[in-house]
Amino acid sequence: MSGMAETNAPAERKKKRNENERHDLMNRLKRIEGQVRGLQRMLEEDAYCPEILTQASAVHSALNSFCRVLLANHIRTCVSDDIRAGREETVDELMNTLQKLMK
C-alpha cells in the first residue's frame, strides 16, 4: 500500500436537469439571496431585533421550501431511476441525506 488513505467517497455524480426544474430552483435561490441581502440591510440600518428575526425566519422557510422541492425532484428522478436499474445503494444514500436534513 502506498500510505495514502483510502476513501469511501463516491465518484462525483451529476444530474442533468430539465430547463423548467433548473429555472424554478434558480428563481427560488435568487429570491433567497435577495432576502439575505435584506437581512444585511436591516442589520446595517439598526432594525429592531424582532423585525430581523421575522425576516430571518422567512429566509429559513424559503430555504426549507427549496430543499423540499429539490428532494422531491431527486426522489422522482435520480432515486427512482437508480432503483429501477438495480442500484439499491441509492436508498442508503437517500437515508443519509434525510438524516442530514433532519438535524
N, C-alpha and C positions, 0 to 999 in steps of 0.2 A: 504494500500500500504506500502511496506517495506522501502521507502525512496531511493531506488535505481532508477537511471534514466532509463527510458525505451528507448531502442534504436530501430531504424528502420533499422539497418544493416541487410543485407540479410545473410542467412546462408552461410557458406563457400562453394563455389562451386568449382568443379574441372573439368578438361577436360582431357579425355584420348586421346592423340594424336597418330596418326599412326607414324610409325618409320620414314618414309620419311619426314613428316612435322617436327617432332622433330629434325631430323638430319639437315634439311635446316635451321631452326631457330637457332639451336645451332651454326652452322657454321657462320651464319651472326653475332651472338653475339661475337664469338671468333675473327672474323675479326675486329669488332668494338673495342673490348678490345685491340687488337694489335695497332689499330690506336690511341687510347687514350694513350697507353704507348709511342707511337711515339711522341705524343704531349708533354708528360712529358720530354722525352729525349731532344726534341728541346728546351724546356724551360731551362733545366739544362745546355745545351750547348750554351746558349745565341743566339739562332737562331734569325734572323731578323723577326720583328713583322708580316709583310705581309706573310711570309712563314708559320708562326704558324697559322695565321688566315685562310690561304688557307687549311691547314690540318684540322683545327677545322671545317671548312665548309664541308669538306669531311666526317668527323665523323657525323656531323649533318645530312647530306644527307643519310648516311648509316643507321642511327637510324630511320630516317623517312621511309626509304625503309622497314626496319624491321617491323615498325608499320603498314605500308600498307599491307604487306603480312599477318601479324597476324590478322589484322582487316578483310581482305578478307576471310581468313580461318574461322574466328569467324562467319561471316555472312553466309557463305556457310554451316556451320555445326550447331553450337550452336543456332544461331538465327532462322535459317530455321526449325530445329528440334523442338524448343520451340513453334514457331508459329503453326506448324502442330499439336502440342499437345495441342493447345488452351491456351498457356501461353503468352497472349498478353502483359503482363508487360515487357517482354523481349524487346519490341520495345522502351519503355521508358528508359530501361537500356542502350540500344544501343544509343539512342539520347543523354543521359547524357555522355556516353563515347565519342561520337563525339564532343560534346561541349568542353570537357576537352582537346581533341586532337587539337582542332582548336584555342586554346588560344595563 
